[in-house]
Amino acid sequence: MSTYYPDKKGNYFKQLSAALEKQVLQLHLNTPFGYLLMGLMALAMAFIIAKINFLLGIIIAGGLIGGTAVVVSLLHTELGFYMSMILSVFVFFLNRLVDDMLPVGTAVDLLVGTTFLGIYLRKTVQKEKYWRYSRNPITWIYLIYLAYLMIQLFNPDMQSFAGWGQVFRKAVSLLLIYFIALHIFTRVAVIKRFFKVWLVMAVICGAYACFQQWHGLLGFEEHWVMMDPIRYGLYFQGGTIRKFSFLSDPTAFGILMASSMVFALLLAIGQPDTGKRNWLLVASGVMALGMAFSGTRTAYAVIPAGIVIFVLMTITSKKTMAFTVMFLMFFMVLIFGPFHSIGTVNRIRTAFEFSEDESLNVRDKNRQYIQPYIWAHPIGGGVNTSGASGKQYNPEHPLAGFPPDSGYLKAAIETGWIGLALTCLMYFIVLQRGIRGFYQCRSKEFRNIYAASVAAIFIYVVAHYAQVAIGQIPGAFFFYGLYAVIIKLKTFEQPENV
């Protein structure tokens, strides 16, 4: 009879595995061993950055953080959505540290895709319907637009598959943001949490722009601005650098602040709680300062558009009438007040001097010049064929280098008047659903959310006429998140007398 002697090495391995499993999964490294391990990892990273290679250290740290974020996104989709949103806010700031060497768009798309995959896997395990919450006109029109982009792959005028792939990947990523929001907004509390997270991020961005204005740019930010002569020429205007906070550029930052500021301000009007209302007013003030320092005239000009649509929707409210009077008084003082030595105020005033705006006149001439091309090409010249991206992906194309200063003009020349019609129809359906939901809703709280959401979306829709405003991160999380809010609010409504 033979006797079995267990392998001591095997036992040691099992004991070590069990100990590590307990430390990580049960105690979450909240032990002396965990603190020691984290400290050693931090020292190792510091040594790599200081002694070996700075970029290598950044890559390793990013890989560790990214791997953790991917796992969390798969297991907790709402947290994954917020991590994607927060990453999109700060990723450009981190990229400036390494002179734009990081694939920021790919990193955000990867996290968004992982979060969506987590939703898909959970629905598969729980045997839920995949299309639940997604069957609505907004989803259908976006899918039709996506199908049209797929047809663009066969556009005979387009020369680059890579250029088409970049646009299509971005369109799919935006659709996934919308789908994720649809599926995580399962309760009113979740929608309110989304508002809180977004507004906190927006306030942080606005406050950092104030820091840039009053303190000056940090060394690496100033280096980043001056390393490209074209960028420096666009940013340095009126004797000062236009502020961009953590975002990619002053334009994206300014429009983001305008939409978020109006959203917070309109929520404050319908907020019965004094403490929350005061917080929203302070937040809107910080965002207004950040927007002013961005020097983005488009952002200044679209604020009245958001206010007007809100007033038209809620014109019977006494609060709305009082707000309208105060806004008009503030606007008149700002535009015609007897102070002309403040550069920021002077730039705001130029946004409403349409006849004297040389930039606007140049854009109008460009639109007139390109109209024959648009009529002659119903499906356009192909995506990523105009502007700087056209020079990169389709350098021989007749549109390469042509400045598509407007999002609608870009859609018209690249996807034709058919693509422009689909784009306009998509935004019309979104606004129509929001306005319809507002008038059908009985809850005062929900009506206020509907009105603020429609106004914030409308600001982006109007800004898209002067800039390529829609689809830029991090604003895309706010814009397409509000799509989902408009769809989901109706399912949460409780009967209430207005």
TIDODO-994933 format. One line per 8 residues: number of its first residue (from 1); their letters; for each residue x, z, y negated of C-alpha. Coordinates in nm, 2 decimals. Last residue first. Layout:
REM TIDODO-994933
NUM	a	X Z Y; ...
***
This chain:
REM TIDODO-994933
498	vnepqeft	-4.92 -1.23 -7.08; -5.12 -1.09 -6.80; -4.91 -1.06 -6.48; -4.92 -1.21 -6.14; -4.58 -1.20 -5.98; -4.34 -1.49 -6.00; -4.06 -1.50 -5.75; -4.12 -1.85 -5.61
490	klkiivay	-4.16 -1.99 -5.96; -3.82 -1.85 -6.06; -3.64 -2.05 -5.78; -3.64 -2.40 -5.92; -3.55 -2.31 -6.28; -3.29 -2.07 -6.16; -3.14 -2.34 -5.94; -3.09 -2.58 -6.23
482	lgyfffag	-2.95 -2.29 -6.43; -2.67 -2.26 -6.17; -2.61 -2.63 -6.23; -2.52 -2.57 -6.59; -2.36 -2.23 -6.55; -2.14 -2.33 -6.26; -2.07 -2.66 -6.43; -1.94 -2.48 -6.74
474	piqgiavq	-1.63 -2.36 -6.55; -1.55 -2.65 -6.49; -1.65 -2.98 -6.65; -1.96 -3.16 -6.50; -2.15 -3.21 -6.83; -1.96 -3.24 -7.16; -1.81 -3.59 -7.17; -1.84 -3.57 -7.54
466	ayhavvyi	-2.07 -3.70 -7.82; -2.39 -3.78 -7.62; -2.31 -3.52 -7.36; -2.35 -3.26 -7.63; -2.73 -3.33 -7.63; -2.76 -3.27 -7.25; -2.53 -2.96 -7.28; -2.75 -2.81 -7.55
458	fiaavsaa	-3.06 -2.90 -7.35; -2.93 -2.70 -7.05; -2.89 -2.38 -7.27; -3.24 -2.44 -7.43; -3.40 -2.49 -7.09; -3.24 -2.17 -6.96; -3.34 -1.97 -7.26; -3.70 -2.09 -7.23
450	yinrfeks	-3.73 -2.03 -6.86; -3.57 -1.68 -6.88; -3.82 -1.59 -7.16; -4.11 -1.71 -6.96; -3.98 -1.51 -6.66; -3.99 -1.19 -6.86; -4.33 -1.26 -7.00; -4.47 -1.33 -6.65
442	rcqyfgri	-4.76 -1.57 -6.65; -4.56 -1.89 -6.57; -4.73 -2.23 -6.59; -4.61 -2.30 -6.94; -4.25 -2.21 -6.87; -4.24 -2.38 -6.53; -4.35 -2.71 -6.69; -4.07 -2.67 -6.95
434	grqlvify	-3.81 -2.61 -6.68; -3.94 -2.89 -6.45; -3.94 -3.13 -6.74; -3.59 -3.03 -6.84; -3.46 -3.10 -6.49; -3.66 -3.42 -6.46; -3.53 -3.55 -6.79; -3.17 -3.47 -6.70
426	mlctlalg	-3.20 -3.67 -6.38; -3.38 -3.96 -6.55; -3.10 -3.98 -6.80; -2.84 -4.01 -6.53; -3.04 -4.26 -6.33; -3.09 -4.48 -6.64; -2.72 -4.46 -6.71; -2.64 -4.57 -6.35
418	iwgteiaa	-2.87 -4.87 -6.38; -2.73 -4.95 -6.73; -2.39 -4.98 -6.56; -2.19 -4.74 -6.35; -1.86 -4.75 -6.55; -1.97 -4.88 -6.88; -2.31 -4.70 -6.90; -2.19 -4.37 -6.74
410	klygsdpp	-1.90 -4.35 -6.98; -2.14 -4.42 -7.27; -2.36 -4.14 -7.15; -2.07 -3.90 -7.13; -1.96 -4.00 -7.48; -1.60 -4.05 -7.60; -1.55 -4.32 -7.34; -1.22 -4.44 -7.51
402	fgalphep	-1.13 -4.79 -7.37; -0.78 -4.74 -7.21; -0.87 -4.94 -6.89; -1.20 -5.11 -6.95; -1.06 -5.46 -6.89; -0.91 -5.34 -6.56; -0.54 -5.40 -6.49; -0.45 -5.03 -6.50
394	nyqkgsag	-0.73 -4.92 -6.25; -0.64 -4.57 -6.13; -0.41 -4.43 -6.40; -0.51 -4.66 -6.69; -0.87 -4.61 -6.60; -0.82 -4.23 -6.59; -0.69 -4.25 -6.95; -1.01 -4.42 -7.07
386	stnvgggi	-1.22 -4.65 -6.85; -1.21 -4.75 -6.49; -1.28 -4.42 -6.32; -1.60 -4.55 -6.17; -1.67 -4.92 -6.15; -1.72 -5.19 -6.41; -2.09 -5.13 -6.45; -2.38 -5.18 -6.21
378	phawiypq	-2.58 -5.39 -6.46; -2.26 -5.56 -6.59; -2.35 -5.82 -6.85; -2.57 -5.58 -7.05; -2.29 -5.32 -7.05; -2.02 -5.57 -7.15; -2.23 -5.69 -7.44; -2.27 -5.33 -7.56
370	iyqrnkdr	-1.90 -5.26 -7.58; -1.84 -5.34 -7.94; -2.15 -5.16 -8.06; -2.05 -4.85 -7.88; -1.70 -4.86 -8.02; -1.83 -4.91 -8.37; -2.05 -4.60 -8.33; -1.75 -4.40 -8.20
362	vnlsedes	-1.54 -4.50 -8.51; -1.82 -4.39 -8.73; -1.84 -4.05 -8.56; -1.47 -4.00 -8.60; -1.49 -4.09 -8.97; -1.75 -3.83 -9.03; -1.87 -3.89 -9.39; -2.22 -4.01 -9.31
354	fefatrir	-2.27 -3.73 -9.05; -2.18 -3.44 -9.28; -2.32 -3.18 -9.04; -2.01 -3.12 -8.83; -1.81 -3.12 -9.16; -1.97 -2.78 -9.24; -1.83 -2.62 -8.93; -1.48 -2.74 -9.03
346	nvtgishf	-1.52 -2.58 -9.38; -1.63 -2.25 -9.22; -1.32 -2.24 -9.00; -1.09 -2.32 -9.29; -1.22 -2.04 -9.51; -1.14 -2.12 -9.88; -1.48 -2.28 -9.96; -1.71 -1.99 -10.01
338	pgfilvmf	-2.02 -2.03 -10.23; -2.27 -2.07 -9.95; -2.42 -2.42 -9.87; -2.35 -2.46 -9.50; -2.32 -2.10 -9.39; -2.58 -1.97 -9.63; -2.83 -2.24 -9.52; -2.76 -2.16 -9.15
330	fmlfmvtf	-2.81 -1.79 -9.20; -3.14 -1.84 -9.38; -3.26 -2.09 -9.11; -3.16 -1.85 -8.83; -3.34 -1.56 -9.00; -3.66 -1.76 -9.05; -3.65 -1.89 -8.69; -3.60 -1.54 -8.55
322	amtkksti	-3.90 -1.41 -8.74; -4.11 -1.71 -8.61; -3.98 -1.66 -8.25; -4.06 -1.29 -8.26; -4.42 -1.37 -8.38; -4.46 -1.59 -8.07; -4.68 -1.90 -8.11; -4.38 -2.12 -8.14
314	tmlvfivi	-4.24 -2.04 -7.80; -4.17 -2.38 -7.66; -4.11 -2.55 -7.99; -3.89 -2.27 -8.11; -3.68 -2.29 -7.79; -3.64 -2.67 -7.83; -3.53 -2.62 -8.19; -3.28 -2.35 -8.11
306	gapivaya	-3.11 -2.56 -7.85; -3.09 -2.86 -8.09; -2.97 -2.63 -8.37; -2.67 -2.53 -8.15; -2.58 -2.89 -8.08; -2.39 -2.96 -8.41; -2.15 -2.66 -8.39; -2.05 -2.75 -8.04
298	trtgsfam	-1.99 -3.11 -8.13; -1.77 -2.99 -8.42; -1.53 -2.83 -8.18; -1.29 -2.63 -8.39; -1.24 -2.38 -8.11; -1.22 -2.09 -8.36; -1.60 -2.12 -8.43; -1.68 -2.12 -8.06
290	glamvgsa	-1.48 -1.80 -8.01; -1.66 -1.64 -8.30; -2.00 -1.74 -8.17; -1.90 -1.61 -7.82; -1.82 -1.27 -7.98; -2.15 -1.27 -8.17; -2.35 -1.37 -7.86; -2.20 -1.08 -7.67
282	vllwnrkg	-2.29 -0.83 -7.95; -2.65 -0.96 -7.95; -2.67 -0.94 -7.57; -2.54 -0.58 -7.57; -2.79 -0.49 -7.84; -3.07 -0.63 -7.64; -2.95 -0.45 -7.33; -2.95 -0.12 -7.51
274	tdpqgial	-3.29 -0.18 -7.68; -3.47 -0.27 -7.36; -3.76 -0.50 -7.44; -3.55 -0.82 -7.40; -3.74 -1.13 -7.52; -3.52 -1.20 -7.83; -3.21 -1.09 -7.65; -3.25 -1.36 -7.39
266	llafvmss	-3.25 -1.61 -7.67; -2.92 -1.48 -7.81; -2.76 -1.48 -7.47; -2.86 -1.84 -7.40; -2.76 -1.95 -7.75; -2.41 -1.80 -7.70; -2.38 -1.94 -7.35; -2.46 -2.30 -7.47
258	amligfat	-2.23 -2.27 -7.78; -1.95 -2.10 -7.59; -1.94 -2.37 -7.32; -1.95 -2.64 -7.59; -1.65 -2.48 -7.76; -1.45 -2.43 -7.44; -1.49 -2.78 -7.31; -1.39 -2.91 -7.65
250	pdslfsfk	-1.10 -2.68 -7.70; -0.93 -2.78 -7.38; -0.89 -2.67 -7.01; -1.03 -2.32 -7.05; -0.86 -1.97 -7.08; -0.91 -1.96 -7.46; -0.91 -2.31 -7.61; -0.83 -2.24 -7.97
242	ritggqfy	-0.78 -2.53 -8.22; -0.43 -2.50 -8.36; -0.41 -2.46 -8.74; -0.35 -2.67 -9.06; -0.68 -2.84 -9.05; -0.61 -3.00 -8.71; -0.35 -2.93 -8.45; -0.53 -2.97 -8.11
234	lgyripdm	-0.57 -3.34 -8.10; -0.22 -3.42 -8.23; -0.07 -3.16 -8.00; -0.24 -3.32 -7.70; -0.11 -3.66 -7.80; 0.24 -3.52 -7.85; 0.24 -3.35 -7.50; 0.49 -3.06 -7.46
226	mvwheefg	0.35 -2.90 -7.78; 0.03 -2.75 -7.64; 0.20 -2.63 -7.32; 0.48 -2.47 -7.51; 0.23 -2.29 -7.74; 0.05 -2.16 -7.43; 0.38 -2.05 -7.27; 0.47 -1.85 -7.57
218	llghwqqf	0.13 -1.68 -7.62; -0.09 -1.84 -7.89; -0.14 -1.65 -8.21; -0.25 -1.29 -8.28; -0.56 -1.35 -8.48; -0.67 -1.68 -8.35; -0.54 -1.64 -7.99; -0.70 -1.30 -7.98
210	cayagciv	-1.03 -1.44 -8.10; -1.00 -1.70 -7.83; -0.95 -1.41 -7.58; -1.27 -1.25 -7.70; -1.47 -1.57 -7.64; -1.33 -1.61 -7.29; -1.40 -1.24 -7.21; -1.76 -1.28 -7.35
202	amvlwvkf	-1.81 -1.59 -7.14; -1.69 -1.41 -6.83; -1.93 -1.11 -6.90; -2.21 -1.36 -6.97; -2.15 -1.53 -6.63; -2.14 -1.21 -6.43; -2.45 -1.07 -6.60; -2.65 -1.39 -6.57
194	frkivavr	-2.56 -1.41 -6.20; -2.66 -1.05 -6.15; -3.00 -1.13 -6.32; -3.05 -1.42 -6.07; -2.96 -1.18 -5.78; -3.21 -0.92 -5.91; -3.48 -1.19 -5.92; -3.43 -1.23 -5.55
186	tfihlaif	-3.31 -1.50 -5.31; -3.08 -1.67 -5.55; -2.81 -1.72 -5.28; -2.97 -2.04 -5.14; -3.04 -2.23 -5.46; -2.71 -2.12 -5.61; -2.52 -2.26 -5.31; -2.71 -2.59 -5.33
178	yilllsva	-2.64 -2.63 -5.70; -2.27 -2.56 -5.65; -2.27 -2.79 -5.36; -2.41 -3.07 -5.58; -2.13 -3.02 -5.83; -1.88 -3.04 -5.55; -2.04 -3.37 -5.42; -2.01 -3.52 -5.77
170	krfvqgwg	-1.64 -3.41 -5.80; -1.56 -3.56 -5.46; -1.73 -3.88 -5.57; -1.53 -3.91 -5.89; -1.20 -3.85 -5.72; -1.29 -4.08 -5.43; -1.37 -4.36 -5.67; -1.03 -4.33 -5.84
162	afsqmdpn	-0.86 -4.32 -5.50; -1.04 -4.64 -5.38; -0.89 -4.82 -5.68; -0.96 -5.18 -5.79; -1.32 -5.17 -5.93; -1.46 -5.50 -6.04; -1.61 -5.58 -5.70; -1.82 -5.26 -5.69
154	flqimlya	-1.83 -5.17 -5.32; -1.75 -4.81 -5.37; -2.01 -4.80 -5.64; -2.27 -4.80 -5.36; -2.16 -4.45 -5.28; -2.21 -4.35 -5.64; -2.57 -4.48 -5.61; -2.62 -4.26 -5.30
146	lyilyiwt	-2.51 -3.96 -5.52; -2.76 -4.06 -5.79; -3.03 -4.07 -5.52; -2.92 -3.73 -5.40; -2.94 -3.60 -5.75; -3.29 -3.74 -5.79; -3.40 -3.58 -5.47; -3.26 -3.23 -5.54
138	ipnrsyrw	-3.42 -3.22 -5.89; -3.75 -3.34 -5.75; -3.78 -3.05 -5.50; -3.70 -2.99 -5.13; -3.39 -2.76 -5.14; -3.55 -2.42 -5.10; -3.53 -2.45 -4.72; -3.34 -2.77 -4.63
130	ykekqvtk	-3.12 -2.61 -4.36; -3.41 -2.43 -4.19; -3.30 -2.10 -4.03; -3.16 -2.06 -3.68; -2.98 -1.73 -3.76; -2.65 -1.87 -3.63; -2.70 -2.21 -3.78; -2.82 -2.07 -4.11
122	rlyiglft	-2.51 -1.84 -4.13; -2.29 -2.14 -4.05; -2.44 -2.35 -4.32; -2.42 -2.08 -4.58; -2.05 -2.01 -4.49; -1.98 -2.38 -4.52; -2.12 -2.37 -4.87; -1.88 -2.10 -4.96
114	tgvlldva	-1.59 -2.29 -4.80; -1.69 -2.60 -5.00; -1.69 -2.40 -5.33; -1.35 -2.25 -5.25; -1.21 -2.59 -5.17; -1.36 -2.75 -5.48; -1.20 -2.47 -5.69; -0.86 -2.53 -5.54
106	tgvplmdd	-0.89 -2.91 -5.56; -0.97 -2.90 -5.93; -0.67 -2.67 -6.00; -0.41 -2.88 -5.82; -0.11 -2.68 -5.97; 0.17 -2.84 -6.16; 0.01 -2.81 -6.51; 0.32 -2.67 -6.68
98	vlrnlffv	0.38 -2.38 -6.44; 0.23 -2.10 -6.66; -0.02 -2.35 -6.79; -0.18 -2.36 -6.44; -0.26 -1.99 -6.46; -0.47 -2.04 -6.77; -0.63 -2.34 -6.62; -0.73 -2.14 -6.32
90	fvslimsm	-0.89 -1.86 -6.52; -1.26 -1.97 -6.56; -1.27 -2.18 -6.24; -1.14 -1.88 -6.05; -1.43 -1.67 -6.19; -1.69 -1.92 -6.07; -1.54 -1.97 -5.73; -1.52 -1.59 -5.69
82	yfglethl	-1.88 -1.56 -5.80; -1.99 -1.81 -5.54; -1.78 -1.64 -5.27; -1.94 -1.31 -5.36; -2.28 -1.47 -5.30; -2.16 -1.63 -4.98; -2.02 -1.32 -4.81; -1.86 -1.41 -4.47
74	lsvvvatg	-1.73 -1.76 -4.54; -1.64 -1.68 -4.90; -1.46 -1.36 -4.80; -1.24 -1.56 -4.55; -1.16 -1.83 -4.81; -1.08 -1.57 -5.08; -0.84 -1.39 -4.85; -0.66 -1.72 -4.78
66	gilggaii	-0.65 -1.80 -5.15; -0.50 -1.47 -5.24; -0.23 -1.51 -4.98; -0.17 -1.87 -5.06; -0.16 -1.80 -5.44; 0.10 -1.53 -5.38; 0.30 -1.77 -5.17; 0.27 -2.05 -5.42
58	igllfnik	0.36 -1.82 -5.72; 0.67 -1.70 -5.53; 0.78 -2.05 -5.46; 0.73 -2.14 -5.82; 0.96 -1.86 -5.93; 1.23 -1.94 -5.68; 1.48 -1.71 -5.51; 1.59 -1.41 -5.71
50	aiifamal	1.31 -1.31 -5.94; 1.00 -1.47 -5.78; 1.11 -1.40 -5.42; 1.22 -1.04 -5.51; 0.89 -0.97 -5.68; 0.70 -1.11 -5.38; 0.89 -0.88 -5.14; 0.84 -0.58 -5.37
42	amlgmlly	0.46 -0.65 -5.37; 0.46 -0.69 -4.99; 0.64 -0.36 -4.95; 0.39 -0.19 -5.18; 0.09 -0.33 -5.00; 0.23 -0.21 -4.67; 0.31 0.14 -4.80; -0.04 0.17 -4.95
34	gfptnlhl	-0.19 0.06 -4.62; 0.02 0.31 -4.42; -0.08 0.58 -4.66; -0.45 0.49 -4.60; -0.71 0.27 -4.76; -0.59 -0.03 -4.55; -0.96 -0.13 -4.50; -1.01 0.19 -4.28
26	qlvqkela	-1.22 0.01 -4.01; -1.11 -0.35 -4.02; -0.75 -0.32 -4.14; -0.62 0.01 -4.03; -0.83 0.03 -3.71; -0.73 -0.33 -3.61; -0.36 -0.24 -3.68; -0.38 0.06 -3.46
18	aslqkfyn	-0.55 -0.13 -3.18; -0.30 -0.41 -3.20; -0.01 -0.15 -3.19; -0.17 0.02 -2.89; -0.21 -0.31 -2.71; 0.15 -0.41 -2.78; 0.28 -0.08 -2.66; 0.08 -0.10 -2.34
10	gkkdpyyt	0.21 -0.45 -2.28; 0.57 -0.34 -2.34; 0.51 -0.05 -2.09; 0.39 -0.29 -1.82; 0.15 -0.10 -1.60; 0.28 0.02 -1.27; 0.07 -0.10 -0.98; 0.13 0.08 -0.64
2	sm	0.16 -0.11 -0.32; 0.00 0.00 0.00
***
